[in-house]
Amino acid sequence: LPGTNHAALEADIDLLAHPGFITEEEALLAARKGILLELSGRKGHSLTNGHVAKMAKKTGALLAINADAHAPGDFLSAEMARKVGLGAGLSEAEYLQVRRNMEELVSKLPPLQ
């Protein structure tokens, strides 16, 4: 829905899941706020990964790769996550940067209890 990405980006979030046809303005806002944009491994949601990657490259927004898992079989292996990134148009170096983005995000999470 129009406006959904913008509303989410105005909230206190770390990652915008499956942003779809995100606008350049929204991607710039994500870049300014350090919000990661998701490249999704989920069927259907992954159809706009190339667009999301393009907007991120254009604006300097950070990317993450995620499964958007709804069931155990939806989780991505490391190799499948790499394929999602490269399939979205990332270079190998850009994919490795995405991995670092995700590691940094996870390092900020409180420990599991």
C-alpha positions in Angstrom: 0.0 0.0 0.0 1.3 3.5 -0.8 2.7 5.2 2.3 3.4 2.0 4.2 7.2 2.1 3.7 7.3 5.8 4.7 5.3 5.2 7.8 7.5 2.3 8.8 10.7 4.3 8.1 9.4 7.1 10.4 9.1 4.5 13.3 12.0 3.3 15.4 13.0 0.3 13.3 16.3 -1.3 12.3 15.1 -3.2 9.2 12.4 -2.7 6.6 11.1 -6.1 5.5 10.2 -6.6 1.9 10.0 -3.0 0.9 8.7 -3.8 -2.6 8.8 -0.9 -5.0 10.4 1.5 -2.5 10.8 5.0 -3.8 14.0 6.9 -4.0 12.8 9.3 -1.3 12.1 6.3 1.0 15.4 4.7 0.3 17.1 8.0 1.1 15.3 8.2 4.4 16.4 4.6 5.2 20.0 5.6 4.3 19.8 8.7 6.6 18.4 6.7 9.5 20.7 3.6 9.0 17.7 1.3 8.4 18.5 -1.8 6.5 16.3 -2.7 3.5 15.5 -6.3 3.1 16.3 -8.5 0.1 13.8 -11.2 0.7 14.2 -14.9 0.0 10.4 -15.4 0.3 8.5 -16.3 -2.9 6.5 -13.3 -4.2 8.3 -10.8 -1.9 11.5 -11.5 -3.8 10.1 -10.2 -7.1 11.3 -6.7 -6.3 14.7 -7.5 -4.9 16.4 -6.1 -8.0 14.6 -2.8 -7.6 15.4 -2.6 -3.8 19.1 -3.3 -4.5 19.1 -0.6 -7.2 17.5 2.0 -4.9 19.9 1.0 -2.1 22.9 1.4 -4.4 21.6 4.8 -5.7 21.0 6.2 -2.2 23.6 4.5 0.0 21.0 2.6 2.0 22.2 -0.5 3.7 20.8 -3.9 2.7 20.1 -7.2 4.5 19.1 -10.6 3.2 16.3 -12.4 5.1 14.1 -15.4 4.6 10.8 -13.9 5.9 10.2 -17.4 7.1 6.7 -18.5 7.8 7.6 -22.1 8.3 10.8 -24.1 9.1 11.4 -24.9 5.5 11.5 -21.2 4.6 14.8 -20.5 6.3 17.7 -19.7 3.9 21.0 -21.6 3.9 24.1 -19.5 3.6 24.4 -20.5 -0.1 20.7 -19.6 -0.8 21.2 -16.2 0.9 24.2 -15.6 -1.4 22.1 -16.6 -4.4 19.4 -14.1 -3.3 21.9 -11.3 -3.1 23.7 -12.1 -6.3 20.3 -12.6 -8.1 19.3 -9.1 -7.0 22.3 -7.8 -8.8 24.8 -7.5 -6.0 28.5 -8.1 -6.7 30.3 -10.6 -4.5 31.9 -7.7 -2.6 28.5 -6.0 -2.1 27.1 -9.4 -0.9 29.9 -9.6 1.6 29.1 -6.1 2.8 25.4 -7.2 3.3 26.6 -10.0 5.4 28.6 -7.6 7.6 25.5 -5.3 7.8 23.5 -8.3 9.2 26.2 -9.3 11.6 26.3 -5.8 13.0 22.5 -5.7 13.4 22.5 -9.0 15.2 25.4 -7.9 17.5 23.1 -5.1 18.8 20.4 -7.5 20.0 20.2 -8.3 23.7 21.3 -11.9 24.6 18.6 -14.6 24.6 17.5 -15.6 28.0 
